[in-house]
Amino acid sequence: MRTDLYIARRYLVAKKSLGVIHVISVISAIGIAVGTAALILILSIYNGFNRIIESNLGDLTPDVLVTPVQGKYFVPEGPAFDALMDDARITRICSVVEEEVLLAYEGRQELARAKGVDAVYEEESRLGLHTVDGVFDLHKNGLPHAAVGVNLARKLGVLPQFVEPMTLYYPRRGARIPLTGPAAALGGIRIPLACTVSINASTDDELVVLPIEPLRGLLGLKDEVSGIELTLAGGSDRRTLRSLQELLGPDFRVQDRYRQQPALYKMMRYEKLAIYLILLFVVIIIASNIFGSLSMLRIAKEQDMQTLRALG
């Protein structure tokens, strides 16, 4: 061991030096170590939860969603949509129809968000990974079936094992609503339950996924869709979104995952910022404490430091 380091170590840990200042210094060092460990631990836990939430949303939220600026539905045809089909950056294109409907079963009724999907969605969707009961098969035995959020199914009292189908209601297009019997203006389709799924509180309470054809029939649509979901090979970035927006023009809205869920992602960013600020404040307090203890230690050793300087 070097002589200067040996002298410094013996001087630092000498019995006569173990006073109040040294105890405070040790406590401060332990405090900043614990604070740093807590900082790393809390941020790691938060990032883990953040990734879980994003992965769960990613199974239902597409990389890019194309919707009309005006109106609710559009027909995906024309040169722009033909170019999307040939775009090498896009690995999957799904047509979807979404609408608020009334879901009924055995006298129980609940409002639901129906999502009609095409065959491409059914084949490549990761929604089946979140199945609670039943099998994710929207064309079971060659017949249209539905996947329902687990909480919504519980409210209706329906299970995939039941034979009796559910009923979806929606007002007929152009139908007049009579005051004596408003139910006469509602159209309905009956569809069995294939499975229940669980992703998050919102989807569990209101989601109904079914083939697009019966939902179009209920809504009185032909080839219209409410949105086009795109899955990109390299994920969505600003350059890709800008090029897709330029390709489709001002009549369509191109949204990535963050813009599709603005409230949720904004809340997650604010939570992360709050955690950073709180832990930074804790570290500043601990660092100030150890700085003060080092200052007191220097003052206590000032006379000895002068002696050591004189010794060379």
KEKE-3310 file (N, C-alpha, C; in steps of 0.2 Angstrom, whole numbers, plus 5000, padded with zeros to 4 digits):
npx = (5004:5002:5012:5006:4992:4991:4994:4984:4972:4974:4974:4961:4952:4956:4955:4953:4947:4934:4922:4907:4905:4911:4902:4890:4894:4895:4882:4876:4882:4877:4864:4864:4867:4857:4846:4850:4849:4836:4831:4835:4828:4814:4812:4815:4805:4794:4796:4795:4781:4776:4780:4773:4760:4760:4763:4751:4741:4746:4742:4729:4729:4733:4748:4747:4733:4720:4708:4693:4693:4681:4665:4660:4662:4670:4675:4687:4696:4704:4718:4727:4725:4728:4741:4745:4743:4754:4765:4780:4784:4773:4766:4754:4737:4721:4704:4692:4676:4669:4657:4645:4634:4619:4620:4612:4606:4597:4587:4595:4604:4617:4627:4639:4655:4656:4667:4670:4679:4690:4695:4709:4713:4708:4716:4729:4729:4734:4725:4719:4729:4725:4714:4701:4691:4685:4688:4697:4690:4682:4674:4668:4664:4660:4651:4647:4655:4657:4669:4670:4673:4678:4672:4661:4654:4652:4643:4632:4629:4633:4641:4654:4651:4637:4623:4613:4612:4619:4612:4614:4609:4604:4600:4590:4595:4588:4576:4561:4558:4545:4535:4527:4532:4547:4557:4554:4561:4574:4586:4592:4605:4609:4621:4633:4643:4660:4672:4679:4688:4702:4710:4712:4704:4695:4693:4688:4676:4668:4670:4667:4671:4668:4665:4667:4656:4643:4641:4642:4630:4621:4623:4619:4628:4638:4651:4658:4670:4676:4688:4706:4718:4735:4749:4766:4782:4794:4789:4781:4786:4790:4794:4788:4775:4772:4775:4764:4753:4755:4753:4739:4732:4723:4710:4710:4715:4729:4736:4747:4751:4752:4744:4732:4728:4728:4726:4729:4743:4748:4746:4754:4767:4767:4767:4779:4788:4784:4789:4803:4806:4803:4811:4823:4823:4824:4837:4845:4843:4849:4862:4866:4866:4877:4887:4887:4891:4904:4910:4910:4919:4930:4933:4935:4947:4956:4967:4975:4977:4985:4997:5000:5003:5014:5023:5025)
npy = (4994:5011:5024:5037:5034:5025:5032:5041:5033:5027:5039:5043:5033:5032:5030:5041:5050:5046:5055:5065:5072:5063:5052:5058:5060:5047:5043:5052:5047:5034:5038:5044:5034:5025:5033:5034:5021:5019:5028:5021:5009:5013:5020:5009:5000:5008:5010:4997:4994:5004:4998:4986:4992:4998:4987:4980:4989:4989:4977:4979:4992:4999:5002:5013:5022:5026:5038:5046:5064:5072:5066:5049:5037:5030:5025:5014:5017:5020:5029:5032:5023:5011:5013:5011:4998:4993:4997:4994:4996:4994:4980:4975:4977:4982:4983:4991:4993:5004:5006:5013:5003:4994:4981:4965:4952:4939:4948:4957:4972:4982:4996:4996:4995:4992:4983:4979:4968:4963:4948:4948:4954:4945:4934:4938:4945:4949:4948:4936:4932:4937:4931:4925:4916:4903:4902:4912:4914:4920:4915:4903:4887:4890:4901:4918:4924:4932:4942:4947:4959:4955:4960:4966:4955:4948:4957:4955:4942:4931:4917:4909:4896:4895:4892:4901:4915:4932:4949:4962:4979:4993:5009:5009:5015:5030:5027:5032:5037:5031:5038:5030:5018:5016:5006:5000:5006:5001:4991:4974:4961:4944:4936:4923:4920:4919:4920:4928:4942:4951:4966:4980:4991:4999:4992:4980:4983:4987:4983:4974:4963:4958:4949:4959:4960:4956:4967:4978:4975:4978:4991:4996:4998:4996:4995:5003:5009:5013:5015:5012:5001:5000:4991:4993:4989:4993:5000:5015:5032:5049:5053:5043:5044:5057:5055:5046:5054:5064:5056:5051:5063:5078:5075:5064:5058:5054:5044:5040:5028:5035:5047:5041:5037:5049:5055:5045:5042:5055:5056:5046:5051:5063:5057:5050:5061:5067:5058:5058:5071:5071:5062:5067:5078:5072:5067:5078:5084:5074:5075:5088:5087:5078:5086:5096:5089:5085:5098:5102:5092:5095:5108:5103:5096:5105:5111:5099:5097:5108:5104:5092:5098:5105:5095:5090)
npz = (5000:4996:5005:5008:5006:5016:5028:5027:5029:5041:5049:5046:5052:5065:5083:5091:5082:5080:5082:5085:5073:5063:5065:5060:5047:5042:5043:5034:5022:5022:5020:5007:4999:5001:4996:4983:4979:4981:4971:4959:4961:4961:4949:4941:4944:4940:4926:4922:4925:4916:4904:4904:4903:4891:4882:4884:4879:4866:4861:4857:4852:4837:4828:4819:4816:4804:4801:4796:4794:4793:4797:4801:4794:4780:4763:4759:4746:4731:4724:4734:4744:4737:4736:4749:4751:4744:4751:4758:4771:4778:4787:4790:4786:4792:4791:4801:4810:4821:4834:4846:4854:4860:4871:4875:4885:4890:4897:4903:4900:4893:4889:4876:4867:4851:4840:4824:4815:4802:4793:4793:4804:4814:4811:4814:4826:4843:4853:4857:4867:4878:4883:4895:4897:4887:4869:4857:4844:4831:4821:4824:4821:4809:4810:4815:4829:4845:4855:4871:4884:4900:4912:4907:4902:4914:4920:4911:4914:4906:4898:4889:4887:4887:4877:4872:4862:4862:4860:4849:4848:4838:4832:4817:4801:4796:4801:4809:4825:4835:4847:4855:4855:4855:4854:4842:4832:4833:4826:4827:4830:4833:4841:4846:4861:4860:4868:4883:4887:4894:4897:4901:4912:4905:4893:4897:4903:4892:4879:4864:4852:4836:4820:4805:4795:4801:4809:4801:4794:4804:4806:4795:4784:4769:4761:4769:4782:4798:4802:4797:4802:4804:4804:4807:4800:4806:4817:4822:4818:4817:4804:4797:4800:4795:4781:4778:4781:4771:4760:4761:4762:4767:4771:4779:4795:4803:4815:4828:4841:4853:4850:4849:4861:4870:4883:4892:4890:4892:4905:4910:4907:4915:4927:4927:4927:4939:4948:4945:4949:4963:4968:4964:4972:4985:4984:4983:4995:5003:4998:5001:5015:5017:5011:5020:5032:5028:5027:5040:5045:5038:5045:5058:5056:5052:5059:5061:5047:5044:5051:5044:5031:5035:5038:5025)
capx = (5000:5006:5013:5002:4986:4991:4993:4977:4968:4975:4971:4953:4949:4959:4950:4952:4943:4927:4917:4900:4906:4912:4895:4886:4897:4893:4875:4875:4884:4872:4858:4864:4867:4850:4842:4852:4846:4828:4830:4835:4823:4807:4812:4815:4798:4789:4797:4792:4774:4775:4781:4767:4754:4761:4762:4744:4738:4749:4739:4723:4730:4738:4754:4744:4726:4718:4701:4691:4692:4674:4660:4662:4664:4673:4676:4695:4697:4707:4726:4731:4724:4731:4748:4746:4744:4760:4770:4784:4784:4767:4765:4747:4731:4715:4698:4688:4671:4667:4651:4642:4628:4616:4621:4607:4606:4592:4584:4600:4606:4623:4630:4645:4658:4657:4672:4670:4686:4690:4698:4716:4713:4707:4722:4736:4728:4736:4719:4719:4733:4721:4708:4700:4687:4684:4694:4697:4688:4676:4670:4668:4660:4658:4646:4650:4655:4660:4674:4667:4676:4676:4667:4654:4651:4649:4636:4626:4628:4634:4648:4655:4648:4630:4620:4609:4616:4618:4609:4616:4604:4607:4594:4590:4596:4583:4570:4558:4557:4538:4534:4523:4536:4554:4561:4553:4566:4580:4588:4596:4608:4610:4628:4635:4649:4666:4677:4679:4695:4704:4716:4712:4697:4691:4690:4685:4669:4664:4673:4664:4674:4665:4667:4664:4651:4637:4641:4640:4623:4617:4623:4616:4634:4640:4659:4661:4674:4677:4696:4710:4723:4741:4755:4772:4788:4799:4786:4779:4790:4787:4795:4783:4768:4772:4774:4758:4749:4755:4750:4732:4729:4720:4704:4711:4719:4734:4737:4751:4748:4751:4738:4726:4727:4732:4725:4733:4750:4750:4746:4760:4772:4767:4768:4786:4791:4784:4794:4810:4807:4803:4818:4829:4823:4827:4845:4848:4843:4855:4869:4867:4868:4884:4891:4888:4896:4911:4912:4912:4925:4936:4934:4938:4953:4960:4973:4979:4979:4991:5002:5002:5006:5021:5027:5026)
capy = (5000:5017:5027:5042:5031:5021:5037:5044:5028:5027:5045:5044:5028:5032:5030:5048:5054:5044:5059:5066:5073:5056:5048:5062:5059:5040:5043:5055:5042:5029:5041:5045:5027:5022:5037:5032:5014:5020:5031:5016:5004:5016:5021:5003:4998:5012:5008:4990:4995:5007:4994:4982:4995:4999:4981:4978:4993:4988:4972:4982:4999:4998:5006:5019:5022:5031:5039:5052:5070:5073:5060:5043:5032:5031:5019:5014:5015:5026:5028:5032:5016:5006:5014:5008:4990:4991:5000:4989:4998:4991:4973:4972:4982:4979:4987:4990:4997:5004:5010:5012:4999:4991:4973:4963:4945:4937:4953:4962:4977:4986:4999:4993:4998:4986:4984:4974:4967:4958:4941:4949:4955:4939:4929:4941:4949:4946:4948:4930:4931:4940:4927:4923:4910:4902:4903:4918:4912:4924:4912:4897:4882:4894:4906:4923:4924:4938:4942:4952:4961:4951:4964:4967:4948:4947:4961:4952:4935:4927:4914:4906:4889:4896:4891:4906:4921:4939:4953:4969:4983:4999:5012:5009:5021:5033:5025:5036:5034:5032:5040:5025:5012:5018:5000:4998:5009:4998:4984:4969:4955:4939:4933:4919:4923:4915:4921:4934:4945:4956:4970:4985:4992:5002:4987:4975:4986:4990:4980:4969:4962:4953:4950:4966:4959:4957:4974:4982:4974:4981:4999:4999:5000:4992:4994:5008:5007:5019:5016:5007:5000:4999:4988:4994:4984:4997:5005:5022:5038:5056:5053:5038:5047:5063:5053:5043:5059:5067:5051:5051:5070:5082:5072:5059:5059:5048:5044:5034:5025:5041:5051:5037:5037:5055:5056:5040:5043:5061:5055:5042:5056:5067:5053:5049:5068:5069:5053:5061:5077:5070:5058:5072:5083:5068:5066:5085:5085:5070:5078:5094:5084:5075:5092:5100:5085:5086:5104:5101:5088:5099:5113:5100:5094:5111:5111:5093:5098:5112:5100:5088:5102:5107:5089:5089)
capz = (5000:4996:5011:5009:5008:5023:5033:5027:5031:5049:5052:5046:5056:5072:5088:5093:5077:5080:5086:5082:5065:5059:5065:5055:5040:5041:5042:5028:5017:5021:5017:5000:4996:5001:4992:4976:4978:4980:4965:4954:4961:4960:4942:4937:4944:4936:4919:4921:4924:4910:4898:4904:4901:4884:4879:4884:4874:4860:4858:4855:4849:4832:4827:4816:4814:4799:4802:4792:4797:4793:4797:4805:4790:4773:4759:4758:4739:4727:4723:4740:4748:4733:4738:4756:4750:4741:4755:4761:4778:4781:4787:4790:4785:4794:4791:4807:4811:4828:4836:4852:4853:4866:4871:4879:4886:4896:4901:4905:4895:4895:4883:4874:4861:4847:4836:4819:4812:4796:4794:4794:4811:4818:4811:4817:4832:4849:4858:4860:4872:4884:4884:4901:4896:4880:4863:4853:4837:4829:4816:4827:4818:4803:4812:4818:4836:4848:4861:4876:4890:4906:4916:4903:4902:4920:4921:4908:4916:4900:4898:4882:4887:4886:4870:4870:4860:4864:4855:4849:4846:4836:4828:4810:4798:4793:4804:4813:4832:4837:4854:4858:4855:4852:4853:4835:4828:4834:4823:4831:4827:4838:4840:4852:4864:4859:4874:4887:4887:4899:4895:4906:4915:4900:4888:4901:4904:4887:4873:4860:4846:4832:4813:4802:4791:4804:4812:4795:4793:4810:4806:4788:4780:4764:4761:4773:4788:4803:4802:4795:4807:4801:4808:4803:4802:4811:4822:4820:4820:4815:4797:4794:4800:4790:4774:4777:4781:4764:4755:4762:4761:4772:4772:4784:4801:4804:4822:4831:4848:4858:4849:4849:4869:4873:4890:4896:4889:4895:4913:4912:4906:4921:4933:4927:4928:4946:4952:4944:4953:4970:4970:4964:4978:4990:4983:4984:5003:5006:4996:5005:5021:5017:5010:5027:5036:5025:5028:5047:5045:5036:5050:5063:5054:5050:5063:5059:5040:5044:5053:5039:5026:5037:5037:5018)
cpx = (5004:5006:5008:4994:4985:4990:4986:4972:4968:4973:4964:4950:4952:4954:4948:4948:4936:4922:4910:4900:4907:4905:4890:4888:4895:4886:4873:4877:4879:4866:4858:4864:4860:4845:4844:4849:4839:4827:4830:4830:4816:4807:4811:4808:4793:4790:4794:4784:4772:4775:4775:4761:4754:4760:4755:4740:4740:4745:4732:4724:4735:4743:4751:4737:4724:4711:4700:4691:4685:4670:4663:4664:4666:4674:4683:4696:4700:4715:4729:4731:4727:4739:4750:4747:4750:4766:4774:4785:4778:4766:4758:4742:4725:4709:4694:4682:4669:4661:4648:4635:4625:4617:4616:4608:4602:4589:4589:4603:4612:4625:4637:4648:4660:4662:4672:4676:4685:4694:4706:4717:4713:4713:4728:4735:4731:4731:4718:4723:4730:4715:4707:4696:4685:4690:4692:4696:4681:4672:4670:4663:4657:4653:4650:4649:4658:4664:4671:4672:4674:4671:4661:4650:4648:4643:4630:4625:4629:4641:4648:4652:4640:4628:4617:4613:4615:4614:4612:4611:4607:4601:4595:4591:4590:4576:4567:4556:4550:4539:4531:4527:4543:4558:4560:4558:4573:4581:4592:4599:4609:4617:4630:4642:4655:4671:4676:4687:4696:4710:4717:4705:4693:4688:4686:4677:4665:4665:4669:4667:4670:4667:4663:4658:4644:4636:4639:4632:4619:4617:4621:4622:4635:4648:4662:4665:4674:4684:4699:4716:4729:4746:4761:4778:4793:4796:4785:4784:4787:4788:4789:4776:4767:4771:4767:4752:4749:4752:4742:4729:4726:4713:4704:4716:4723:4737:4742:4748:4747:4745:4732:4723:4730:4731:4729:4741:4752:4750:4752:4766:4773:4769:4776:4790:4790:4788:4801:4811:4807:4809:4824:4829:4826:4835:4848:4848:4849:4861:4871:4869:4875:4889:4892:4892:4903:4914:4914:4918:4931:4938:4938:4945:4958:4967:4978:4981:4985:4997:5005:5006:5013:5026:5029:5023)
cpy = (5006:5021:5032:5039:5028:5026:5040:5039:5028:5033:5046:5039:5028:5033:5037:5052:5052:5048:5060:5068:5067:5052:5052:5060:5052:5040:5046:5050:5037:5031:5042:5039:5024:5026:5035:5025:5015:5023:5026:5011:5007:5017:5014:5000:5002:5011:5001:4991:4999:5003:4989:4985:4996:4993:4979:4982:4991:4982:4974:4988:4998:5003:5013:5017:5028:5032:5045:5058:5072:5067:5055:5038:5034:5024:5019:5012:5021:5024:5028:5026:5011:5007:5011:5001:4988:4994:4995:4990:4995:4984:4970:4978:4979:4985:4986:4995:4998:5009:5008:5008:4997:4984:4971:4955:4943:4942:4958:4966:4981:4990:4997:4996:4992:4988:4978:4974:4962:4952:4942:4950:4949:4934:4932:4944:4945:4947:4942:4928:4933:4936:4924:4917:4909:4902:4908:4915:4915:4921:4904:4893:4885:4899:4912:4923:4931:4937:4948:4953:4957:4954:4965:4960:4946:4951:4958:4945:4930:4924:4910:4899:4889:4895:4898:4912:4927:4943:4960:4973:4990:5002:5011:5015:5024:5032:5031:5033:5036:5033:5034:5019:5013:5012:4998:5000:5006:4991:4980:4963:4950:4936:4929:4922:4917:4914:4927:4936:4950:4959:4975:4986:4995:4997:4982:4977:4987:4986:4974:4968:4956:4954:4957:4965:4960:4964:4979:4981:4978:4988:5001:5001:4994:4990:4999:5005:5014:5020:5011:5007:4997:4996:4989:4990:4987:5001:5012:5027:5044:5056:5049:5041:5053:5060:5050:5049:5063:5062:5051:5058:5072:5079:5066:5061:5053:5049:5038:5032:5031:5045:5048:5037:5043:5056:5051:5041:5050:5060:5051:5047:5060:5063:5052:5055:5069:5064:5056:5067:5076:5066:5063:5077:5079:5068:5073:5086:5081:5073:5084:5092:5082:5081:5096:5096:5085:5093:5105:5097:5091:5104:5109:5097:5099:5111:5105:5094:5102:5108:5095:5092:5103:5101:5087:5083)
cpz = (5000:5003:5013:5010:5014:5029:5033:5030:5039:5052:5052:5051:5063:5077:5090:5088:5077:5084:5083:5075:5061:5059:5060:5048:5038:5039:5036:5022:5016:5018:5010:4996:4996:4997:4985:4974:4977:4974:4959:4954:4959:4952:4938:4938:4940:4928:4918:4920:4918:4904:4898:4901:4893:4880:4878:4879:4867:4857:4856:4851:4843:4832:4824:4814:4810:4800:4798:4797:4798:4793:4801:4800:4783:4770:4757:4751:4736:4727:4729:4744:4744:4735:4745:4755:4748:4745:4758:4768:4782:4781:4787:4790:4787:4794:4797:4806:4818:4829:4843:4851:4860:4866:4877:4879:4892:4900:4903:4899:4897:4888:4882:4868:4857:4842:4831:4816:4806:4798:4795:4801:4816:4817:4814:4823:4838:4855:4861:4866:4879:4886:4891:4901:4889:4875:4859:4846:4835:4823:4818:4824:4812:4804:4816:4826:4839:4854:4865:4882:4896:4910:4913:4903:4908:4922:4917:4910:4910:4900:4891:4882:4886:4878:4868:4868:4863:4859:4855:4845:4844:4832:4821:4807:4794:4796:4809:4820:4835:4845:4858:4859:4852:4851:4845:4830:4828:4830:4828:4827:4833:4836:4847:4855:4863:4865:4877:4887:4892:4898:4900:4908:4910:4895:4891:4902:4898:4880:4870:4854:4842:4824:4810:4799:4795:4807:4807:4794:4798:4809:4799:4783:4775:4764:4766:4779:4792:4803:4799:4800:4803:4806:4804:4805:4807:4816:4819:4822:4816:4807:4794:4794:4795:4783:4773:4777:4774:4759:4755:4761:4767:4775:4777:4789:4802:4811:4824:4838:4853:4857:4849:4857:4872:4880:4894:4896:4892:4903:4914:4911:4913:4927:4933:4929:4936:4950:4951:4949:4961:4972:4969:4970:4984:4990:4984:4992:5006:5004:5000:5012:5022:5015:5016:5032:5034:5027:5036:5048:5043:5042:5056:5062:5052:5053:5061:5051:5040:5046:5048:5033:5028:5037:5030:5015)
residu = (MET:ARG:THR:ASP:LEU:TYR:ILE:ALA:ARG:ARG:TYR:LEU:VAL:ALA:LYS:LYS:SER:LEU:GLY:VAL:ILE:HIS:VAL:ILE:SER:VAL:ILE:SER:ALA:ILE:GLY:ILE:ALA:VAL:GLY:THR:ALA:ALA:LEU:ILE:LEU:ILE:LEU:SER:ILE:TYR:ASN:GLY:PHE:ASN:ARG:ILE:ILE:GLU:SER:ASN:LEU:GLY:ASP:LEU:THR:PRO:ASP:VAL:LEU:VAL:THR:PRO:VAL:GLN:GLY:LYS:TYR:PHE:VAL:PRO:GLU:GLY:PRO:ALA:PHE:ASP:ALA:LEU:MET:ASP:ASP:ALA:ARG:ILE:THR:ARG:ILE:CYS:SER:VAL:VAL:GLU:GLU:GLU:VAL:LEU:LEU:ALA:TYR:GLU:GLY:ARG:GLN:GLU:LEU:ALA:ARG:ALA:LYS:GLY:VAL:ASP:ALA:VAL:TYR:GLU:GLU:GLU:SER:ARG:LEU:GLY:LEU:HIS:THR:VAL:ASP:GLY:VAL:PHE:ASP:LEU:HIS:LYS:ASN:GLY:LEU:PRO:HIS:ALA:ALA:VAL:GLY:VAL:ASN:LEU:ALA:ARG:LYS:LEU:GLY:VAL:LEU:PRO:GLN:PHE:VAL:GLU:PRO:MET:THR:LEU:TYR:TYR:PRO:ARG:ARG:GLY:ALA:ARG:ILE:PRO:LEU:THR:GLY:PRO:ALA:ALA:ALA:LEU:GLY:GLY:ILE:ARG:ILE:PRO:LEU:ALA:CYS:THR:VAL:SER:ILE:ASN:ALA:SER:THR:ASP:ASP:GLU:LEU:VAL:VAL:LEU:PRO:ILE:GLU:PRO:LEU:ARG:GLY:LEU:LEU:GLY:LEU:LYS:ASP:GLU:VAL:SER:GLY:ILE:GLU:LEU:THR:LEU:ALA:GLY:GLY:SER:ASP:ARG:ARG:THR:LEU:ARG:SER:LEU:GLN:GLU:LEU:LEU:GLY:PRO:ASP:PHE:ARG:VAL:GLN:ASP:ARG:TYR:ARG:GLN:GLN:PRO:ALA:LEU:TYR:LYS:MET:MET:ARG:TYR:GLU:LYS:LEU:ALA:ILE:TYR:LEU:ILE:LEU:LEU:PHE:VAL:VAL:ILE:ILE:ILE:ALA:SER:ASN:ILE:PHE:GLY:SER:LEU:SER:MET:LEU:ARG:ILE:ALA:LYS:GLU:GLN:ASP:MET:GLN:THR:LEU:ARG:ALA:LEU:GLY)
# end
